[in-house]
Amino acid sequence: MKKISLLLAALLVLTMALCACSGGDTSSASDTSSAAETSSSTEETSSEESSSEESGSEASAEETAGDYGEFETVEEGKLIMSTNAQFPPYELVSDGEGFNGTGFEGIDVEIASAIADKLGLELQIDDMDFDSALVAVQNGASDVVLAGLSYSEERDEILDFTDSYATGVQVVIVKEGSDVTLDNLGEKMIGTQRGTTGYIYASDTPENGGYGEDHVSGYDNGATAVQALVNGQVDAVIIDEAPAKEYVAANEGLTILPGNWVEEQYCAAVNEGNEALLNAINTALNELMEDGTVDEIISKYISAE
């Protein structure tokens, strides 16, 4: 009896041990499976979050580009404008800090500043001779030229123009009491700013409506041409109406002949073939015209009277 009891006890212990071992393996497998599922779920969530972040980043980049597309400028973060700042009221050197601290003021300066703001860029203005301002864009030294620049077929061969934002009227300045008229200009000596359409048209041949190079003297800027008139070196000066009024007001004894010599459209221009930048600037410019900003700027400098 004692042996049987001992044998039964031994069998009972062995059975319990086997059950315990089996139960331990099952628990371990269950834990491993649960951990794997948790890990997989975490990875999927992380992947979804990552995908969401990447998608958000792409959306943000697209929003930053806005309606202006992708374009490049000469210097990252800047819009470099070349001009001849002796063409009031479109551009002139300021006595103080100028508009937005540029050192310059005028219609073109404010329009360029508004365009730069829309494109998220800082405006930099480089002042130089009018001819050099056009060349700077072609050589990649500046992004855009605004300088009371009017469209012409000749310029369109080397530059790409934006839509027109203002109408320019060219007039003739003479001394008071002069016998110069719009009809006899071809018999006189005419002063103009080199590189301007006034110079181009006036120096062209009579067959093409000009007066010939012998009747035209070119100067670096309008102020120098007007001074030549005051000094008696030329009989008349052909220049845009807005600056003409400024020069006449500043120089006693000068007057503007009645009537317009020619009418033109002012535009901004970029280098030939730079379509991305042209489209960006043109889109911004049209927005400024549509919301009345351009009209406000022009009326600030030019009276309706």
C-alpha positions in Angstrom: 0.0 0.0 0.0 2.8 2.3 0.9 4.6 1.6 -2.4 1.4 2.1 -4.4 0.8 5.4 -2.6 4.3 6.5 -3.4 3.9 5.6 -7.0 0.6 7.4 -7.3 2.2 10.5 -5.7 5.1 10.4 -8.2 2.7 10.1 -11.1 0.7 13.0 -9.8 3.8 15.2 -9.5 5.0 14.3 -13.0 1.5 15.1 -14.5 1.5 18.5 -12.8 5.0 19.3 -14.0 4.0 18.5 -17.6 0.9 20.6 -17.4 3.0 23.5 -16.0 5.5 23.2 -18.9 2.7 23.1 -21.5 1.0 26.1 -19.9 4.2 28.1 -20.0 4.8 27.5 -23.7 1.3 28.6 -24.6 1.5 31.8 -22.6 4.8 32.7 -24.3 3.5 32.1 -27.8 0.4 34.2 -27.0 2.6 37.1 -25.7 4.8 36.9 -28.7 1.9 37.0 -31.1 0.3 39.9 -29.3 3.6 41.8 -29.3 4.0 41.2 -33.0 0.5 42.4 -33.7 1.2 45.5 -31.6 4.5 46.2 -33.4 2.8 45.8 -36.7 0.0 48.1 -35.7 2.5 50.7 -34.5 4.5 50.5 -37.7 1.3 50.9 -39.8 0.3 54.0 -37.7 3.8 55.4 -38.0 3.8 54.8 -41.7 0.4 56.5 -42.1 1.6 59.5 -40.0 4.8 59.7 -42.0 2.8 59.6 -45.3 0.5 62.2 -43.9 3.4 64.5 -43.0 5.0 64.0 -46.4 1.7 64.8 -48.1 1.3 67.9 -45.9 4.9 69.0 -46.8 4.1 68.7 -50.5 0.9 70.6 -50.1 2.8 73.3 -48.2 5.4 73.6 -51.0 2.6 73.9 -53.6 0.9 76.6 -51.6 4.1 78.5 -51.3 4.5 78.5 -55.1 1.0 79.9 -55.3 -0.2 81.2 -58.6 3.2 82.4 -59.7 4.8 79.1 -60.6 8.5 78.2 -60.2 11.0 80.8 -61.3 14.6 81.8 -60.6 16.1 85.1 -59.9 19.7 86.4 -60.2 20.1 86.3 -56.4 18.0 84.0 -54.2 15.4 85.9 -52.2 15.8 89.1 -54.2 14.2 90.8 -57.2 16.9 93.0 -58.8 15.5 95.9 -60.8 17.7 97.9 -63.1 16.6 101.5 -63.9 17.7 105.0 -64.7 16.6 107.0 -61.7 16.5 110.4 -63.4 13.0 110.0 -64.9 10.6 111.6 -62.5 7.9 110.8 -61.4 8.6 107.2 -62.5 11.9 106.8 -60.8 14.2 109.2 -59.0 16.8 109.2 -56.3 15.2 110.1 -52.9 16.5 112.8 -50.6 16.0 110.4 -47.7 15.6 106.6 -47.3 13.2 106.4 -50.2 10.3 104.1 -50.6 10.6 101.1 -48.2 14.2 102.1 -47.6 15.3 101.6 -51.2 16.8 105.0 -51.5 14.6 105.7 -54.5 11.0 106.7 -55.1 8.5 107.0 -58.0 5.8 105.1 -59.8 8.0 102.3 -61.1 9.7 101.9 -57.7 6.4 101.4 -55.9 5.1 99.1 -58.5 8.3 97.0 -58.5 8.1 96.9 -54.6 4.5 95.6 -54.7 5.4 93.0 -57.3 8.4 91.8 -55.1 6.1 91.6 -52.1 3.7 89.3 -54.0 6.5 87.1 -55.1 7.9 86.9 -51.6 11.1 88.7 -52.6 13.2 91.6 -51.4 13.5 94.4 -54.0 16.9 95.7 -54.9 17.3 98.7 -57.2 20.4 99.2 -59.3 20.6 102.7 -60.8 22.5 103.2 -64.1 22.3 104.8 -67.6 19.2 103.8 -69.5 21.1 101.8 -72.1 22.9 100.0 -69.3 19.6 99.2 -67.5 18.5 97.3 -70.6 21.8 95.5 -71.0 21.9 94.5 -67.3 18.8 92.3 -67.9 20.2 90.7 -71.0 23.5 90.0 -69.2 21.9 88.5 -66.2 23.0 91.3 -63.8 19.4 92.2 -63.0 16.0 90.3 -63.2 13.8 93.0 -64.5 14.0 96.6 -65.9 11.5 99.2 -65.0 12.5 102.7 -66.2 9.6 104.3 -67.9 10.2 101.6 -70.5 7.9 101.6 -73.5 7.3 98.7 -75.9 8.9 98.7 -79.3 9.4 96.0 -81.9 13.1 96.6 -81.9 13.3 96.0 -78.1 11.0 93.0 -78.4 13.8 91.2 -80.2 16.0 91.2 -77.1 13.6 91.5 -74.2 10.3 90.0 -73.1 7.7 92.5 -72.1 4.9 92.4 -69.5 1.5 93.8 -70.1 1.3 97.6 -70.1 0.6 99.2 -66.8 0.5 102.9 -67.9 0.3 105.0 -71.0 3.3 107.2 -71.8 2.9 110.4 -73.9 6.0 112.0 -75.3 6.1 115.8 -75.7 8.5 118.4 -76.9 10.1 121.0 -74.5 11.3 124.3 -76.0 12.3 127.7 -74.7 9.5 130.2 -74.3 9.1 132.3 -77.4 10.9 129.7 -79.6 9.8 129.3 -83.2 10.0 125.5 -82.9 6.8 123.6 -83.6 5.8 120.0 -84.0 5.8 120.5 -87.8 9.3 122.0 -88.2 11.2 119.8 -85.7 13.1 118.1 -88.6 14.8 121.5 -89.3 16.0 121.8 -85.7 18.5 120.2 -83.3 16.8 117.9 -80.9 18.0 116.6 -77.6 16.9 113.2 -76.2 18.0 110.6 -73.8 20.1 107.9 -75.4 18.4 104.5 -75.7 14.8 105.8 -75.3 12.2 105.5 -78.0 12.3 109.2 -78.4 15.9 108.9 -79.5 15.2 105.8 -81.7 12.3 107.4 -83.5 13.7 110.9 -83.8 17.1 109.7 -85.2 15.5 107.3 -87.7 15.5 108.3 -91.3 12.9 110.7 -92.7 11.5 107.9 -94.8 10.6 106.1 -91.6 9.2 109.2 -89.9 12.3 110.3 -88.1 14.5 113.4 -88.6 17.9 111.7 -89.2 20.9 111.2 -86.8 22.3 114.6 -87.8 19.4 116.3 -86.1 19.5 114.4 -82.8 21.9 114.7 -79.9 21.8 111.8 -77.3 22.4 112.4 -73.6 22.9 110.1 -70.6 19.6 111.2 -69.0 16.7 113.6 -69.4 18.2 116.2 -67.0 21.3 116.6 -69.1 19.3 116.9 -72.3 17.1 119.7 -70.7 20.3 121.4 -69.4 21.6 121.4 -73.0 18.3 123.1 -74.1 18.8 125.7 -71.3 22.4 126.3 -72.5 21.3 126.7 -76.1 23.0 123.6 -77.4 19.8 122.1 -78.8 16.5 123.7 -79.9 14.1 121.2 -78.3 14.0 118.1 -76.1 11.8 115.1 -76.8 10.8 113.4 -73.5 7.8 111.8 -71.8 5.1 114.1 -70.5 5.4 113.4 -66.8 9.1 114.1 -66.4 8.7 117.0 -69.0 6.4 118.8 -66.5 8.9 118.2 -63.7 11.8 119.7 -65.7 9.7 122.7 -66.9 8.6 123.5 -63.4 12.3 123.3 -62.2 13.7 125.5 -65.1 12.2 128.9 -65.7 11.8 129.9 -69.3 10.9 126.5 -70.6 7.5 125.3 -71.9 5.9 122.3 -73.5 4.6 122.5 -77.1 0.8 121.8 -77.5 0.0 118.3 -78.7 1.6 114.9 -78.2 4.6 113.9 -80.2 3.8 110.2 -79.8 1.9 107.9 -77.4 3.2 104.7 -76.0 2.6 101.9 -73.4 4.9 101.5 -70.4 5.9 97.9 -69.5 8.4 96.0 -67.4 10.7 93.6 -69.2 12.9 90.6 -68.5 15.5 88.9 -70.6 14.4 87.3 -73.9 13.2 83.7 -73.2 12.9 84.0 -69.4 9.2 82.9 -69.5 9.0 81.6 -65.9 10.0 84.9 -64.4 8.0 86.9 -67.0 4.8 84.9 -66.1 5.3 85.4 -62.4 5.9 89.2 -62.7 3.1 89.6 -65.2 0.6 87.7 -63.0 1.5 89.8 -60.0 1.3 93.0 -62.0 -2.1 92.1 -63.3 -3.4 91.4 -59.8 -2.1 94.9 -58.8 -3.9 96.5 -61.7 -7.1 94.6 -61.0 -7.2 95.5 -57.3 -6.5 99.2 -58.0 -3.1 99.4 -56.5 -1.4 100.5 -59.7 -3.9 103.3 -60.2 -3.4 104.5 -56.7 0.3 104.6 -57.1 0.1 106.5 -60.4 -2.4 109.0 -59.0 -0.1 109.6 -56.1 2.5 111.0 -58.4 0.5 112.3 -61.4 -2.5 114.6 -61.0 -5.5 113.9 -63.2 -5.6 117.5 -64.2 
